[in-house]
């Protein structure tokens, strides 16, 4: 079969033969757009599923997992720290409440655990009182001698606080013994005496005496240290001294 070719057809064939194969492929794809689209999709799939891309995907997934694990660990650490801090705050609050409760108990019972020592020698000091009461094994927590604010001289009165009310009660039995050559008088403290007086007044009021249970007990004042130049002070002198301050029931 013979084909008639003109000069233009021959020239085109020569140009196609001389053209680079890749160029011929692009020209063919340009002539067929649908074929070019299918080729692009095929190349994209090959690119996505290539071993190199799969390795990159795994690396990215591992990094994301590590990042999430670190974030979870940090969150757990934060929650544990908050719980520990809250537990310590609660323990501190409980300790403070217990200390406050113990302090209130001690304050409420201090009067019952304290005795008053009167007729002390002027030269008697806190150590003398401490040694006097601890020689029998008593637990003495505090000793205080009342002194003149201006001269610092003892007024002949002291207070001794014991570790328990039983010890304070036993100390009352030592009244009449000598400290520094002076016979001392040991009595319940003013707080204890006022409590006992108040209870007695309420009881008397409940029995119809003194105007009922709400009657206030009389104020009792102890005057001690009447030694040396004050040894001659008598009842009449004390009455004249305190009469301007109110009615005196007895001295």
RAMO-V502434 format. One record per residue. N is the residue number from 1. PHI is phi as a letter, one per 40 degrees, with the letter a starting at -180 (* if undefined). BURIAL is # if it has 24 or more other C-alpha atoms within 12 Angstrom, else .. Layout:
# RAMO-V502434
n->N phi->PHI burial->BURIAL
n->N phi->PHI burial->BURIAL
This chain:
# RAMO-V502434
n->1 phi->* burial->.
n->2 phi->b burial->.
n->3 phi->b burial->.
n->4 phi->c burial->.
n->5 phi->b burial->.
n->6 phi->c burial->.
n->7 phi->c burial->.
n->8 phi->c burial->.
n->9 phi->c burial->.
n->10 phi->c burial->.
n->11 phi->c burial->.
n->12 phi->c burial->.
n->13 phi->c burial->.
n->14 phi->c burial->.
n->15 phi->c burial->.
n->16 phi->c burial->.
n->17 phi->c burial->.
n->18 phi->c burial->.
n->19 phi->c burial->.
n->20 phi->c burial->.
n->21 phi->d burial->.
n->22 phi->c burial->.
n->23 phi->c burial->.
n->24 phi->c burial->.
n->25 phi->c burial->.
n->26 phi->c burial->.
n->27 phi->c burial->.
n->28 phi->c burial->.
n->29 phi->c burial->.
n->30 phi->c burial->.
n->31 phi->c burial->.
n->32 phi->b burial->.
n->33 phi->d burial->.
n->34 phi->c burial->.
n->35 phi->c burial->.
n->36 phi->c burial->.
n->37 phi->c burial->.
n->38 phi->c burial->.
n->39 phi->c burial->.
n->40 phi->c burial->.
n->41 phi->c burial->.
n->42 phi->c burial->.
n->43 phi->c burial->.
n->44 phi->c burial->.
n->45 phi->c burial->.
n->46 phi->c burial->.
n->47 phi->c burial->.
n->48 phi->c burial->.
n->49 phi->c burial->.
n->50 phi->c burial->.
n->51 phi->d burial->.
n->52 phi->c burial->.
n->53 phi->c burial->.
n->54 phi->c burial->.
n->55 phi->c burial->.
n->56 phi->c burial->.
n->57 phi->c burial->.
n->58 phi->c burial->.
n->59 phi->c burial->.
n->60 phi->c burial->.
n->61 phi->c burial->.
n->62 phi->c burial->.
n->63 phi->c burial->.
n->64 phi->c burial->.
n->65 phi->c burial->.
n->66 phi->c burial->.
n->67 phi->c burial->.
n->68 phi->c burial->.
n->69 phi->c burial->.
n->70 phi->c burial->.
n->71 phi->c burial->.
n->72 phi->c burial->.
n->73 phi->c burial->.
n->74 phi->c burial->.
n->75 phi->c burial->.
n->76 phi->c burial->.
n->77 phi->c burial->.
n->78 phi->c burial->.
n->79 phi->c burial->.
n->80 phi->c burial->.
n->81 phi->c burial->.
n->82 phi->c burial->.
n->83 phi->c burial->.
n->84 phi->c burial->.
n->85 phi->c burial->.
n->86 phi->c burial->.
n->87 phi->c burial->.
n->88 phi->c burial->.
n->89 phi->c burial->.
n->90 phi->c burial->.
n->91 phi->c burial->.
n->92 phi->c burial->.
n->93 phi->c burial->.
n->94 phi->c burial->.
n->95 phi->c burial->.
n->96 phi->c burial->.
n->97 phi->c burial->.
n->98 phi->c burial->.
n->99 phi->c burial->.
n->100 phi->c burial->.
n->101 phi->c burial->.
n->102 phi->c burial->.
n->103 phi->c burial->.
n->104 phi->c burial->.
n->105 phi->c burial->.
n->106 phi->c burial->.
n->107 phi->c burial->.
n->108 phi->c burial->.
n->109 phi->b burial->.
n->110 phi->c burial->#
n->111 phi->c burial->#
n->112 phi->c burial->#
n->113 phi->c burial->#
n->114 phi->b burial->#
n->115 phi->b burial->#
n->116 phi->b burial->#
n->117 phi->b burial->#
n->118 phi->b burial->#
n->119 phi->g burial->#
n->120 phi->c burial->#
n->121 phi->c burial->#
n->122 phi->d burial->#
n->123 phi->c burial->#
n->124 phi->c burial->#
n->125 phi->b burial->#
n->126 phi->c burial->#
n->127 phi->c burial->.
n->128 phi->c burial->#
n->129 phi->c burial->#
n->130 phi->c burial->#
n->131 phi->c burial->.
n->132 phi->c burial->#
n->133 phi->c burial->#
n->134 phi->c burial->#
n->135 phi->c burial->.
n->136 phi->c burial->.
n->137 phi->g burial->.
n->138 phi->c burial->#
n->139 phi->c burial->#
n->140 phi->c burial->#
n->141 phi->c burial->#
n->142 phi->a burial->.
n->143 phi->b burial->#
n->144 phi->a burial->#
n->145 phi->b burial->#
n->146 phi->c burial->#
n->147 phi->b burial->.
n->148 phi->c burial->.
n->149 phi->c burial->.
n->150 phi->c burial->.
n->151 phi->c burial->.
n->152 phi->g burial->.
n->153 phi->c burial->.
n->154 phi->c burial->#
n->155 phi->c burial->#
n->156 phi->g burial->#
n->157 phi->b burial->#
n->158 phi->a burial->#
n->159 phi->b burial->#
n->160 phi->b burial->#
n->161 phi->b burial->#
n->162 phi->b burial->#
n->163 phi->c burial->#
n->164 phi->a burial->#
n->165 phi->c burial->#
n->166 phi->c burial->.
n->167 phi->c burial->#
n->168 phi->c burial->#
n->169 phi->c burial->#
n->170 phi->c burial->#
n->171 phi->c burial->#
n->172 phi->c burial->#
n->173 phi->c burial->.
n->174 phi->c burial->#
n->175 phi->d burial->#
n->176 phi->h burial->.
n->177 phi->c burial->.
n->178 phi->b burial->.
n->179 phi->b burial->#
n->180 phi->f burial->.
n->181 phi->g burial->.
n->182 phi->b burial->.
n->183 phi->c burial->.
n->184 phi->b burial->#
n->185 phi->b burial->#
n->186 phi->b burial->#
n->187 phi->b burial->#
n->188 phi->d burial->#
n->189 phi->c burial->#
n->190 phi->d burial->#
n->191 phi->c burial->#
n->192 phi->c burial->#
n->193 phi->c burial->#
n->194 phi->c burial->.
n->195 phi->c burial->.
n->196 phi->c burial->.
n->197 phi->c burial->.
n->198 phi->c burial->.
n->199 phi->c burial->.
n->200 phi->c burial->.
n->201 phi->c burial->#
n->202 phi->c burial->.
n->203 phi->c burial->.
n->204 phi->c burial->.
n->205 phi->c burial->.
n->206 phi->c burial->.
n->207 phi->c burial->.
n->208 phi->g burial->.
n->209 phi->b burial->.
n->210 phi->g burial->.
n->211 phi->g burial->.
n->212 phi->h burial->.
n->213 phi->c burial->.
n->214 phi->c burial->.
n->215 phi->c burial->.
n->216 phi->c burial->.
n->217 phi->c burial->#
n->218 phi->c burial->.
n->219 phi->c burial->.
n->220 phi->b burial->.
n->221 phi->b burial->.
n->222 phi->c burial->.
n->223 phi->b burial->.
n->224 phi->b burial->#
n->225 phi->g burial->#
n->226 phi->c burial->.
n->227 phi->b burial->.
n->228 phi->f burial->.
n->229 phi->c burial->.
n->230 phi->c burial->.
n->231 phi->c burial->.
n->232 phi->c burial->.
n->233 phi->c burial->.
n->234 phi->b burial->.
n->235 phi->c burial->.
n->236 phi->c burial->.
n->237 phi->c burial->.
n->238 phi->c burial->.
n->239 phi->c burial->.
n->240 phi->c burial->.
n->241 phi->c burial->.
n->242 phi->b burial->.
n->243 phi->d burial->.
n->244 phi->c burial->.
n->245 phi->c burial->.
n->246 phi->i burial->.
n->247 phi->c burial->.
n->248 phi->b burial->.
n->249 phi->c burial->.
n->250 phi->a burial->.
n->251 phi->b burial->.
